[in-house]
């Protein structure tokens, strides 16, 4: 069935990349200017989540700015579009796996969390070793987990809505692939940056334990590998979010 579609406004499309960069800059500025807590580790846990939300928000704003307005009409044939036809499948799968790992780590941390030395719940890990009891913090229990999970849920919904907008937008398939890749890249930052903060924080606490034996070694290796992979993925996703057109040209 033929439909009328409009021609894009190129000046609006040229604003798309600068808006994404502004979002990343705002995320860095917020983390530089705002202290979430006197404890530096708390800033680490919350800072990555806030940065990821700023990157995700900038991707959404960039799509709104670049959305083509109706222009001179031409006739085109309606084709069925599906989100999976435009997203980078490998990167999407990698981010989805790491999102699952993040949720699992936060659930484990919440289940094992204890009040800290000041009696504040959900902020420390209490364990009894042969040498005596240890109370170590910060531990990403409920006090830290709920804001991170809330940001993850909000950003994931925003990413899904953005992918739906990108898929439905007018323009070329390359433009839709670029928009979809930017959305997944932004979601990757939102997932992997907090995952790095959580796994690093848990790793420091586990390393400080005076007991644990083989279980401690396994946990340390697992958390170290998770931190490394999440850091590399977050860096890659940030590049994809800021310059998605480069990756689309390399991998059409």
N, C-alpha and C positions, 0 to 999 in steps of 0.2 A: 504494500500500500504506500503510495507516495505521500510525503509530508513536506512541509516547508521548514527549512532550517536557515539560520542566519550565518553571516560571516563574522569572524572574530575581530575584536579590536586589539591590534598588536601592542598598543601602548599599555594596555592593561596587562597583557601577558608578560611584558617586560618587567613589570613590578613584582611578579611572582617570586623570583629568586631573591631580590633584596628584602622582601617581607620575611622570608624564611630566615635570612641572616640576622635581621633585626630581632626576631624571636629568640634565637640562640644568644645574641648579645644581651637581651633583657634577662634571660635566665642566668647568665654569668654575673650581670650587674646586681640582680637580686641577691644572689648568693654572696657576693662581695660586700654588699651594704647591710644585709640583714643577718643578725646573729640569732639563731633559733634557741640557743642555750649557752650558758657559760662553758659547758662541756664540749670540747672540739669534736668528739665522736658523734655527738648528737647532731651537730651541724653537718657532719659527713652523711649521716643517715637521711636527714631531711633535705639537705641541699641537692643531692642527686635527683630526688623525686620532684622537687620544684623545678629544676632545670629541664627534666623530661617533660613536665607539663607545659612549660613555656615553649619548647620546641614543637610539641603537638599542637598547641594553640596557634602558633605561627603558621603551621602547615594548613590549618583550617582557614585562617584569615587569608592566606595567600590564594587559596582556591576561590574564596569569595571575591577577592579583588580581581582575580584573573578571569572570573566567569564571564563568558562572552554574552554580550547583549544582542538582541535582534538587530540585524542589519538588512541589506538587500536580500531578498528571498531567492532561494533556488530549490529545485525539487530533488529529493533524495529518497532512496528506498529504505524502509524501516528494516533494521537488522536486530536480532536478539543479542543483547549484551549481557555478559555475566562477569561479576567481579573477578572470578578466578582466571579469566582470560587476560587480565591486565596486571595482576599482582606478581611480583617475583616469587615464585613458589619456594625456591630454596631458602631465601632469606626469611620468608614468612614462616616456614616450618621451624627454622632455627630460633626465631624470636618466640614462637608459640611454645617450644620446648623450654626455653629459658623462663618464660612467664610461669609455666607449671613448676619449674624448680624454685622460683622465687616464692610462690604460694606455699610450696611444701616446706621450705626453710622457715618461713614466717609461722607456719602452723607448729612446727617443731619447737621453735623459739618460744612461742606463746604457751605451749604445753609445759615447757620446762622452766618458765620464768618465775622469779621470786621477787619480793620487795627488796629494794636496795638498802644501803646502810641508814638512809634517812627514813625508811619505812614506806617509801613510795612504791606502789605495786607495779609489777610487770616491767621492771627496769634492770634486773640483775639475774645472774645464774648462781644458785647456791648448790654446793656439792661438798660432800664429806669424804675426805681422803684419809689414809692412815696417819698422815702428819697433822690432821686436824681439818676443821671446816674452812671452806673458802667461799667468799662472796665476791663475785666479779661482775663488773658493770663497765660500760653499758652493754646490755644484752637485748637484742631486738624482740622483746616480748610485746604484749598487747599495747603498751604505751607508745611504742614506736611503730608497731605493725599496722595498727588501724589507719593512721594517716597514709602510710605507704600503700596499703591495699585499697584505700579509698581513691587515691590518685591513680592507681593502676586500673581500677574499675571505670573511673570517669574517663581516663585517656583511651581505654579500649573501646568504650561506647563512641567516643568522639572519632576514633579511627574508623570504626564501622560506618558511621554516618558520612564521614569524608569519602570513604571508598564508594559508597552508594552515590554521592554527589558526582564524584569523578567519573564513574561509569556512565551516568546519565547525561553528562555534559555534552554540549556540541563540540565540534572540532575533529581533529584527526585521531587515529588510533595511537599515534606516537604521543600526542598530548595527553591522552588518557593514561597511557602507560607511565608517562613521566609523573603525572599527578598521583597515580596509585603507588609508584615506587617511593615518592616523597612521603606519602601517608604511612607506608610500612616502615620506612626509615625512621620517621618521627616516633612511631610506636615502639620501634626497637630501642631508641634512646630512652623512652619512658620505662621500658621493661629492664633493659640490661644495665643502665646506670645504677638504679636502686639495687639490683641484684649484686653488683660489684660491692656497693656499700654494705649490704647485709652480710654477704659471705666474708668480706674482709673483717667486719666487726666480730662476727662469730669466730672466725679463725684466730683473731688476737686473743679472745677469751679462752678458747680451747688450748691455745699454745701456753697460756698462763697457768693451766691446771697442773698441779703437782702429782697427779695420778692419772690413770686411764689406760696405760699400757698400749696394747694393739689397737683398741678402739679409738684411743686418742690419735694414734698415727693415721688410721684410716680416715677419721674425720678431718684431720689436718690436710691430708692429701686431697680429699674430696673438695674441701672448701677452697684450697689453693688453686686447684684446677678450675673450679667454678668461677673464682675471682678473675683468673687470667682470661678464660674464654669470654666472660661477660664484659671485661674491659675491652678486649679486642673487638667484640661484636658491637659494643656501644660506639666505639670510635668509627667503625665501618658504617654503622647506621647513621651517625651524625653526618658523615660525608655524603651518604645517599640522600639524606633529608635536605642538605643544603644545595647539592648539585645533582639532582636525579637525572637530568638530561644527559649527563656524561655517561652514566651507567646504562641508560636506555640505548644510546648510540653504540656502546660496546656490546650490549646483549639485547638485541632487538626482540 
